[in-house]
Amino acid sequence: MRSRVYITSVAACAVLAASTTAVAGEYDPTGLAGQCFDAEDSVVDQGVGDPMVIRRWIPFILPDSPDAMNLIGSAVTRVVLGDLLGGLSTAGYEGFEDSIPNMVAYFATADQVTPDGDTYVSNNVVLDEQPELWGDVVGQMLPDGTLALRAVYGEGMVVPNRQNNLQWVLSDVMSQLPPPPEPTDGFPILTGPGIDNDGLDTVYLGTPAALEDDPAVEPMRFWIGNTNSADAMMMIVPIGTNIWDYRGMVLPAAMPDYTYHEAFGDEVLRENGYFCLEGDARHTQPVLNRVNDLNYVLFGIGEITTGGSARPRMLVVDAYEDGDGFLNRIDIPAPWGHCFIDHTAYASPMGIDPTVLENKHFDMNTQGQIAALAVAETDPEIYKVLLYDPLFDFDGRIIGYVGPMVIAEANPVGGIPGDLVGLISGVGINDFGNIAFTAEYYAPDEPGRAISTAAYFYHAADDTLHQVLRTGDLIENQSPDGGAPIIVGPIPVAGIDAFFATNLADNANVMAVTFTPAVDQPGDLLRGATVMLAVNHQGDTDFDCDVDQSDLGELLAAYDSVFMDGRYDPEVDFNGDGAIDQSDLGILLSRYGTSCS
């Protein structure tokens, strides 16, 4: 039975304070990061599938903050060489920079002990920015663990070391131990006028997309995608969606390898029957992925209200290396009476729009499937999660889409307890066709409120939607010294800390879900945290979606160990009780030869 606490006011994370000594470069001001984990069954929301086991870890926890403001930005996650890995950024709080700095950090699952007996916590700070900067925004994690990020400009025009660039950073991601020396800045991707602190800062940037090329052919080569604009007087970069071929050397921002010009988007909209006002062709930030050995870009066009990019009328898919721009694109108009949902794509360096710090609200997997968030333009609005399936020619090239299939739909007036209501976050789809998001749901039986929030996972194989984490859930404290469990505070469905496409791993049923700090009772501590969730990976120690001899070997290597032993491996602890024993072996053997999909 899942344990829960009912939170009667906006967000609450009642966590007991503790002290710890961490290795330099790691972040654990509470002493609780990586010590709280367990396993629980999902709650079936829709469909006929059985509940699935969810393993839950809290690897990253903020300290007390002066108010209920969450300072964790959007997260990314994936499986890297058989290990769960994530990345996130924080926005430092003025006056609290020592405890809540502007930083980029990796996170894993639980604390572990190194072979030589040193204890290290479950995350690893790789960038620690100066307090005057806004911080960074992580956009994508590549298969080797490289983080592609936006280095955000400082507040004001004369900040030293002011940033306005796209960067990448790669640390010692497997052991979570900081390599000497720990990098203090990311590696820049772009250069030229309007980039970084050159006195112009006129290139408008957003949260980047990235796609790794074949590392066997050329290491440290990846595609970087960004939708850009620039000061009208400077015209430094092409205005539209740009894609650069990065090969380890900085690239001129003004010379992307491929561009989808915003000026041509008006014609695309008119061809699909839309009346297009000036500015309506603005693009969203892109998604990049590889389908049948072809590299594709996906982005939205056509804001319905202000000329921005937050509510595009349609999605565009194209094999960008054809080099013909919009010529052979595939159009996906929103259903009649609907628009798609995304966020503001870019902003002027003269100010900051918080929605620019969000990540992608729609996604594309390596099968070519697209998951998107749409809203019916009714009163009240009705949010929906949609799935589009690709059509291929005989060469495996995408030539169109069928759908949409409605995966989830909010009922804005409530109804049956558990029904989705109100807002739904951005959505991600992984390579198995499974979809994840966060949403509000009707909770009339919970004291003091009628609406709560939860994280959801749609399992495509049995067409079933599961609640996998809910506001008020308790996650057990496995510290050897004992301690109270952590209360999951409100799970955001909007804003920079909400769930986005990159919060679901491309290559596994793994989610990174942030919950916000809040207060339930006077005196409770105010903290935010990020939870790692492994869905239906029981017996699967390397998260490759099957249970086989390699998984059995990993379990036997850790057998008869307990949390904080040198041999203990949190990814082998299938029931999340802090011990690897006969029960974990029984779980693996019962799943031997099966697939998570």
C-alpha positions, 0 to 999 in steps of 0.5 A: 500500500502506498503511503501518502500525506495530504498536503493542504496548502501549496506544496510541502516537502517536510524533510528533516535537516541533517549534516554530512561531509561530501566530496568536493563537487557534490551537492548535499546540503541536507545530508538526505540526497541519495538516502531516500528510496523505495519501490511502490506499485503504480495506480492504474488510471485508465486501461486494463493493464496491471499495476507496475512496480516503480522504483523511486530514488531522490538523488537531489534535494535543495536546502531550506529556501526563504519562501516556497519558490522552487529553484530547480530547472527542467531536468533531462535523463537517460540510461548511459552505459547501463546506469541511470543518469540525469542532469539539471540546473538550478537558479540561485537565490539572491542572498543564499548563493552559498547554499543554493548556487547557480549550477548544473549537476548530474544526478544518479540514484542513491549514495554509494561507497567507492572501492577504497571506502570513500562515501559519495552522494548521488549527484555531482556539480559540474558547473558552478556559475557566479551569483550575478548570472541567471544560471544555465538551462540543460536542454539534452543529454547525449548517449555518452552523458554529454549535457547540451545547455544554454548558458544564460546571460547575466542580469544587466548589461555590464556583468563580468563574464556575461554569457549568451551561448550554447555550451556542452559539458561532460564529467565523470558521469559513471562514478559520480565522482568529480574529476580533477579539476572540476570544470568551472565553465561549459565548452562553448559551441557558438562564436561571433558577434552577438555571442557571449560578452562582446558588447552586443549580445543580440543573438536570441537563444533558447533551450537547445536540442542535440543529436549525437552522430556516430562516435565510432566515425568521429568522436565528440561530433553532434548536431545542435539545434536552436530556434533563433532571432536577433536584434533587427538592426544586427541580423546576426544569425538567420531568423528561424530554426538553425542546425549546426554540425559541431565537431569539437570546435566553436562554430560561427553563429551566423553560419548554421549548416541548415536553416528553416527561415521564419520568413518562409513559414507564413507560406507554410501556414497558408498552404495549410489553410491558416490565415497568417498575420505578420509574426505568426510564423515564429517557430518553437525550439526544435526536437532532433532525432534519427529514424532509419538512419535519417536525421529529422527535425521537428518544430512548431509554427504559428502562434494563435495569439501573440505572434510568439511560439507558445501555441503553434498551429502546426508541427513540421517534420523534415529530414534536414540533411536533404538541405532543401528547407521546407520543400519536402517537409511533412505538415501536422496541423493541430486537430480542428479547434485545437492548437499545440502547446509549447513555450516561448522559444527565445528572448532578448538578452535585455531581459528574461522571460521565465518561459524561455527556460522551459524545455520541449513540450512535444517529442519524437522517438527513433521510431518516428512517433510523435507525442504532443500536447494540444488544447481545445480552444473552448471555455474552459480549455481542454488539454489533451496528450496526442500520439501520431504514428508515421507512414514510411516509404519502401526506403524507410523514409517518413512520408506522412503521419496518421492520427492523432490517438488521444492518450489522455484528456483532461475533464475541466469540470471534474467528475470521477475521482482520479479524472484528469482536470485542468493543466497537463505538462509537456510530454515525452515519448521513448523508443518503446512508444511509452509516454510520460507527463504530469497533470492535475487530477480530481481528488475530492477525497483528499482533505483541504483540496479538490485538485492534486497533481501526479506524474503519469506513464502510458504503457503502450503495450497494454494501452494503460495509463498509470499514476507513478508519483503523486503529491503527498507520497512518502518515499522511505529514508534508508539512512543507516541512522534512520529518519523520517520519510520524505513527503513529495511536495506538489508536482508542477504541471507548468513553469520551468520546473515542470515535466518536459520531453527530456524528463523521460529517457529516450532509451528506457522507462525512466523519468526524472520528476521534480516536486516543489517546496511548500509548507503544510504546517508552520515550521515545516522546511521548504525544499524542492527535490528531483525524483528518479523513477524506473517504471517496470524495470524489475529484474533489469539491472542495466535498464536495457529492457530485458532480463538476462544473464548480464542482469543475473551476474550484476545481482550476484556480484552485489548479493548479500550487501546492504545500503552503504556497503562497498558492493551495494548497487542501488540499481539491483535493489529491486524492492528498494529496501536497502538490502540485496538478498533472496527477495531481489533474486526471486524478483529477477528469476521471476522476470528472467527472459522477459522484456519491460515492453 
